[in-house]
Each structure stands twice: as structure tokens, then as C-alpha cells.
């Protein structure tokens, strides 16, 4: 199908729904879903964003701004995944526990607002990675209209650009807990440290940023095109080293392979290959 055909298909799918609640993170995927749902159903669409220790404040503010840009109704709800010991233990299916908490909270909001259908922003590319959160969505009856209409990540970006959405080229952003290797406990202190470290790098002009919390070591991942700037500017390196050390990291390293999706899952695959 062409992009126009996929766009028509997703709109027709949404049109069949009486009302929708969109799990709205402020990322490009869920923003497109919210924009399309609002275009088709208007006030019968509600975007809901989760607030928790694993979500950077910058993303909450971005979600507010994006909802205004779209003109959609928007609500922020507090989720309590950190109160779940299974989540804090950080097993390889941590995302399952997080999404179960999220979708349970969204179901309550949907019931309170008499909304019939909950939508998420999963696209077809997400199906190829290890994503236990998708299992939770299936269990809870949450629909993925981008998947149903066959939209890939590139389709999402292309359609978002065609619709004039300001975040069409926004870098992917997973939750802060994804920076902590599986098996190492998730704590509010670690999440705050990661958020502040990433905020620093973003303030220095880097666009694609992730700071892995490896024990007491901070491992910085940048887009490969941005690595040379970091490596060639001693003042940036010194500032980052000083500020991250002040946050509590004992050492700071730059990952030479750069930012890549699912890099923590590489360790899982290596383990499976050796079993």
C-alpha cells in the first residue's frame, strides 16, 4: 500500500470506534495516533500521558505542548510501577510490568470517561524487537492502529511530516529504566541521576542521547554523527565528566558504537546463544 492508502486505512479503522483513549507518550508514534484520532473523532478522543519516576519531566512538558498543537483533549495521570517489586527488580520482562500498570490506569480513565477503545503507538517495526510490553497490550485489549494499517517507523515519520506535525523527526525515547541493565534494581535515585545526565547532554546541543547506568559507571550513547563533536571538544568532555561525577557516577565513558535501539537486549541475545 502507498502511504496515502495506509493513511486512509488507519482513519477508517478509527472511524469505526465510537471513542478513543490514546496512550500518549509524546513520541512520534503516539503523537501521530493522537493526531489522526483527533482528526477523525474530535472531542471523542482523549490523549493520556503517564507521569512517573521513569518518565523525564522534559517529555511530560513536550506531551502537553504537542496536545495543544494538535488541539486534542489531554490528561496526565500518575502511574505506580515503582511500587511493584517485580518492576523494581528489573527482570528482562520489566516492560511487561510497566505496561500492565499503564494500561490498568488507562482502563480506569476510559471507564470514567465512557471511552470504548484504548490505542497505543506500536508500529510494525516494533514487532521485530524484544518488547514484552506488547504482550501486555494484547492481554488488556489495547489496539495498535499503526500495526493494523501496516505502518512502519519510516511511514510514521513520513505521514507525520506530511501532516505538519512538529515532531516528525524527533529521536526515539524509551523510558529512563531502560538505561539500567536487566537484573540491576531500578531505584528513584538512579532514574533521577540518569535524567539529569541526559538533560545536561541535551543542553549542550546533542540530539540523540542516552546515558546507561552501569553500576557506578555512566556510559554515554550519542548518534554516530554527533560522536566526533564530543570527542574533539575537550571543554565538553571536561564539563560532562565533572557534572556526571557530581551526580554520583564514579566514571564516565563514551560508547564508540553510538546510540542504537535495543542495545541492552544484545546482552540477552548473547546469553541465550551461550545457553
N, C-alpha and C positions, 0 to 999 in steps of 0.2 A: 504493500500500500504506500501511496505517497503521503507526505506529511499532512497535506490538506485532507486526505481521506481519513487518516488517523485522528485528526482534529475533529472531523465530523463524527467519527465513531464514538469518541470519548464524550462528546457533547450529547449524543443520542443516548448513551448509557446513563449519563447523569440526569437527562430529561425524564427517564423512566422512574427516577427516585422522587419520592414526594418531598423530601427534605434531607439535607446532608450536614454532618459534622465532619470537618476536616482536621485530622491530626496535623497541626501546622507548626513545623519547627522553624520556619523562616529560611530553609534551604530552597534551592531552585526547584526541586521536585514537588514538594508540598505547596510551594507558592504557586506553581502552575496549576495544580489541582484546585487550590482555593480560588484562583482567578477564573478558571473555567466553570467551576461550580457556581460561583457568584454571577458569572455572565449568564448562565442558564437558569438558575433558580432564584437569583436575587437575595431577598431577605430570608429566604428559606435555607440559606447556607450560613453556617457558623464556623469560624476558624478557632481552634482551641490550642493554646501553647502550654506546654508543661514547664513549671518552674521548680527546679531542684538544684542540689549542690553540684550535679554533674552537667548542668547547662550554664555556659558562660553568660554573664549579665549582658555582654555585648549582643548576644544572639536574641535575648529577650527584647532588648530595645529595637533590634532590627525587625523582629516579628511585628512589633507594634507599628513601626513605620510602614512596613510592607502592607499590612492590613489596611492602613489608611490609604495607601497608594491605590490599592485595588478597590477600596470602598466597601469592603466586607465587614460584617459584624465579627468581633474578635473578643476572646476571653482568655485570661491566663489563670491556670489552676495549679495548685501545689500538688506535686506527687511525692510519695514517701517511700521510694525504692530503698533509700538508705536505712530504713527501719527494718528491712528484710535481711536477716543474717546470711541467707543464701546469696543474695546480691553482693553484700559486703565481702564475702569470701572470694569473690571474683573467679568463679569457675569458667570454663570455656563457653558455657551457655549463659553467661551473665546477662546478655541482651534479652534473653527469654524472660528473665525475672523482671527486668526493667520494663519491657513492653507489656507484660502481663499487668503490672501496676498501672502503666499509662492507659491501656485500653479499658481496664476496670474503671478508672477515673472518668474516662471519656464516656463510657456507657451510662454512668450516673448523670453526667451533664446532658447527654442525649435524652435520657428518660425525663429529666426535669424540664427540658425544653421541647418535649414531644417531637423529637427528631428521629426519623426512621432508619437512617443509614450512616455508618461511620466509614470514612475514607482515609487512606494513607497515601504516601507519595512513592511507594516502591515502584521501580521501573524494571524493564526486562533484564537489564544488565545486573541488577541486584540478585537475580535468581542464580547466577553462576558462582557467587561467593558464599562463604560460610556465614550465614546470617540466621541465628536461632530466633531472632525477633520475628521473622516471617512465620515461623510455626505458631507463635502466639497469636498473630493476626488471624491466621486461618482458624485457630481454635475459638477465637472470640467473634468470628463472623465479620471481621473488618475487610472491606473491599479495597482492591488496588486497581483503580480505573486505568492507570498508565499501563499496567501489565495487560489488563483486559483488552485495551485498544492497541497493544503491541508497540508501545513507545520505548525506545532505548534512551540512554542518558543523552546521547547526541540529539535525538529527536526532541527531548525535553528542552535542551538549550536552544535549538533552532526555533521551536514553536514559541518559547518564552521571548526570544529576540523579536520574532515576527509580531508578537502581541504587544511589544513595547515594555515588557517587564524589566525593571532596572537591574535585577539580579540574574539575568540570563547567563552571565559568565562567572557567577560567584563560585569560588572554590568549594569543594565538598567539605563538610564539617561534621565529624562524628562527635559523640558526647565525650566529655573530659575523662570519664572512666576508661575509655578505650586506649588511653595513654599508659595505663598501668598493666604490666604483663599478667596474664592469667595466673591465678594462684597466689598473687601478692594482694593482700587485703586492700579494699577501697576504703579510704577514710576522707572525711571532710577536709582535713588538713592537706592531704596530698592533692585533692581536687583544687583547693584554693591556690596552692603553690603552682600547679600547672597553669591555671587560668591567668595568674599574674605574670608568669614567664611568657606565655603566648601573647598576652596583651603588650608586653614590652617589645617583643619582636615585631608585632603588627604596627606598633607606634613608630618603629624605625623604618617602616615602609615596605616590609616584606609582606607578600600577599598570601602565599600558601605556606602555612606554618603549623607545625605540630611539635610539642615537647614531650618526649617519652620520659616517664618517671621510672627509672631503672634502679631500684634500691635507693641509694643516695645520689645516683648519677642522673644528670639531665642530658638526654640525647636529643639534639635538635634536628628536625627534618624540615628542609626547605625545598621548594621547587628547584629542580636541577638548574634552571636558568637563573635562579637567584643565589645559588651557592657561590659563584665567583665573586659576587659583590661582598658577601660575608667574609670570604677568605682573604680578599685583598684589602679590606678596610680594618686596620688594627684598632682604630678607635671604637668601631662597632664591637669587635671581639672583646675588647677590654671592658666596655660598658656592660655587655651581656654577661661576661664572666663575673664581674663584681656584683651585679644585681641578682643573678641567679644564686650565687654563693650566699648573698644576704638573705635570700628566701629559704635557705636551708639545704641546698644541694652542695655536696662535697666536691663534685667535679662536673665540668660541662664539656660535652663533645659534640661534634657535628657529624651526622651520618652522611658518608660520602655518596651513598646510593640515592639520597634525596627522598622527598616525600613520595609515598606510594600507598595506595589504598590497601587495607588488609595486611599491613606488614607484620602485625602481631600474629596473624594466622599462619605466617610462614613457619613459626616455631611449632605450631600444632601439626602442620603437614610433615615437618621433619620428624617429629615424634612418632607419628603414625607410620612413616616409612621405615622406622627403625624397630617397630614392634613386630 
